[in-house]
Amino acid sequence: MLCSVIVQDTSPEAQRRYYELLGQLSPEQRLARAARLSHATRELALAGIRQQQPQLDETEVKIALAERLYGRGTADRIARRLRADSRRGP
């Protein structure tokens, strides 16, 4: 399996072994791992936003994440929706 990502802190042997083990997983197992990694990455990004901007409420934190991930235009659309939803209540 070829990988286009060059890892700087892992030996070639360890990287080869990682991809060998990854190749032994079923598609379902690989998808589950990818979903967990995506979730963990999102949580780290949220934690970073909260640490850098502790004055933001949770709605504003979500908007800041949307801007990081999708850009200002999309974040603005998400912000309008989140703010409208928060005014409506649970």
C-alpha positions in Angstrom: 0.0 0.0 0.0 1.4 3.4 -1.0 1.0 6.4 1.2 1.4 10.0 0.0 2.0 11.3 3.5 5.6 11.5 4.6 5.9 10.9 8.3 9.0 12.6 9.8 9.0 11.1 13.3 8.4 7.4 12.4 11.0 5.0 11.1 10.4 3.5 7.7 10.1 0.0 9.3 7.5 1.2 11.8 5.6 3.0 9.1 5.7 -0.1 6.9 4.4 -2.3 9.7 1.6 0.1 10.5 0.3 0.0 7.0 0.7 -3.8 6.9 -1.5 -4.1 10.0 -3.9 -1.5 8.7 -4.2 -3.6 5.5 -5.2 -6.6 7.6 -8.3 -4.8 8.9 -11.7 -5.3 7.3 -13.3 -2.3 5.6 -15.7 -1.9 8.5 -12.8 -1.9 11.0 -10.9 0.7 8.9 -14.0 2.9 8.7 -14.5 2.6 12.4 -10.9 3.7 13.0 -11.2 6.6 10.6 -14.4 7.7 12.4 -12.7 7.6 15.8 -9.7 9.5 14.5 -12.0 12.1 13.0 -13.9 12.5 16.2 -10.7 12.8 18.2 -9.4 15.4 15.8 -12.6 17.4 16.1 -12.5 17.2 19.9 -8.8 18.4 19.9 -9.8 21.3 17.7 -12.7 22.3 19.9 -10.4 22.1 23.0 -7.9 24.4 21.3 -10.6 26.9 20.4 -11.9 26.9 24.0 -8.3 27.3 25.3 -7.5 30.1 22.9 -10.8 31.9 23.3 -12.3 31.1 26.7 -14.8 33.9 26.5 -16.8 32.1 23.7 -20.0 30.3 24.6 -20.6 26.8 23.1 -22.4 28.2 20.1 -19.5 30.5 19.3 -17.1 27.7 19.8 -19.0 25.6 17.2 -19.0 28.6 14.8 -15.2 29.0 15.3 -14.7 25.3 14.5 -16.9 25.7 11.3 -14.7 28.6 10.2 -11.5 26.5 10.7 -12.9 23.6 8.8 -15.0 25.1 6.1 -14.1 28.8 5.8 -15.9 32.0 6.6 -18.8 31.8 4.2 -19.9 28.4 5.4 -19.3 29.4 9.1 -21.6 32.5 8.6 -24.4 30.2 7.3 -23.9 27.8 10.2 -23.8 30.7 12.7 -27.2 32.0 11.5 -28.7 28.5 11.9 -27.1 27.9 15.3 -28.1 31.3 16.7 -31.7 30.8 15.4 -31.8 27.4 17.0 -30.5 28.7 20.3 -33.2 31.3 20.5 -35.9 28.7 20.0 -34.6 26.7 22.9 -34.8 22.9 23.4 
